[in-house]
Amino acid sequence: MKENVTSEEREKISGERPAELQAVTQKKQKVPPRFIIIAGCIVLCLFAGFGGAILYTSIHGSNTNSQAISQHQSVSNDGNKLVTQEEEDIAGVVSKVRPSVVSIVTQSRVGSGSLYSAQEEDGAGTGMIVGKDGYIMTNKHVIDGANTITVILADGTTYTDVKLLGTDPLNDVAFLKINGVGNLPAVELGDSTTINVGEKVVAIGNSLGQYQNTVTSGIISGTGRPISAQAGDSIENLTDLIQTDAAINPGNSGGPLLNLRGQVIGINTAIAQDAQGIGFSIPINATKGILKGVLDNGTVQRSYLGVNYIPITADIASHYGLSVKKGAYVFADTGQSAVVGGSPADKAGIKDKDIITKVGDVEVGDKGSVSSLVGEYAPGDTIMLTILRGSQTMTVRVTLSAYQSNH
């Protein structure tokens, strides 16, 4: 895993398109006038007979059938009226978060680019309100190549004056701004470093680009998953993702993955097309550093450490003869130093073959990769890293800088 990357390693994921559903309409046939008159007479006769039966029953009384009907309609143990604690929890999450989830509709010009051969292509995705003044977070691939961006709130309010503030250079995340709005309901962010496999989660999104605010639920199936996401000819390598079996469909991209307190713990971003019940979300903590700058001054800047590293597994530990089975091994097999010269890591004294075991007080590994954990902080923040160098454990103070495209 490279904490600093080249542009070739961060190719954009194309936006997911809404499903092309065929509208089925029922043709109306004209009825001959004579048939209409005859049918009308028959209906009048039926109503007259029915009214007479009702009048007779009210005069003479016949309670047998009415009692049977009354007993049939009144079911004392009607299962539809029983609400479990889990149902209450999910309903509470939906009630709290649904107003903060938006649908994003884009229009892009595709083709050769000439006036007569280029075509307009529509796309759809999901986003979430992260700031009351119109700040929206979504996936980068949702708005990739878009000429126009439209944001639709849960109540149907539509905004077309939408600006792309910027994208995360290392992750599939983008930030938008609806101009001229205030007091929008923002989501509450949770902590993705404390999630547990088996934890119940809820996803909300613009499923298939057709069904706004679709709700699905499931569990966290795994953490720290790496994937190569592909749409068309574009491929992006993503790491440290949350795996869930909550149904995530095209159009859900950019929507929230929520815990049962209604807090966002992930951004839904990809699905495994050849499998069922395997979806992936970006840990929300990996976006908090950038979000801080977005809300403070409207700028999109990611924090930067400046090391190449290999996530340690049992196999990696065995291969390189390491003394620990988790952490980040500062190493590059290119023959060059894994520490970028002049970077924050270099200035802090981090060296090749060091093992980063903690970012702050969070262990590297199951709780997140170095890249994700550093992403929680903004450029200019000073953090403590725990380093294992040989048999010696030490802590180093690092002041993060802003990521630049030439890193």
Protein Blocks (a to p, Z undefined) as FASTA:
>chain_A
ZZbdcfklmcccdddddddddddddddddddfklmmmmmmmmmmmmmmmmmmmmmmmmno
paklmmmmmmmmmcfklfklpccfklmmmmmmmmmmmmmpccddddddedjhpaklpccd
ddddddddfbfnopacddfklmgoiabdcdddfkopacfbdcdfbdcfkbccdddddehi
ahiacdddddfklgcehiacdddddehhlaghiacddddfbghiacdddehjbccddehi
acdfbdcdehjgopacddfkopafbdcfbdcfkbghiacdddfklmmmmmmmmmmnopac
dddebpacddddfklmmmnopabfbdjddddfehpafbdghiaklmnopaehiacfbghj
acchjkocfklmmmmpcehiacdddddehjaccddddddddddfkZZ
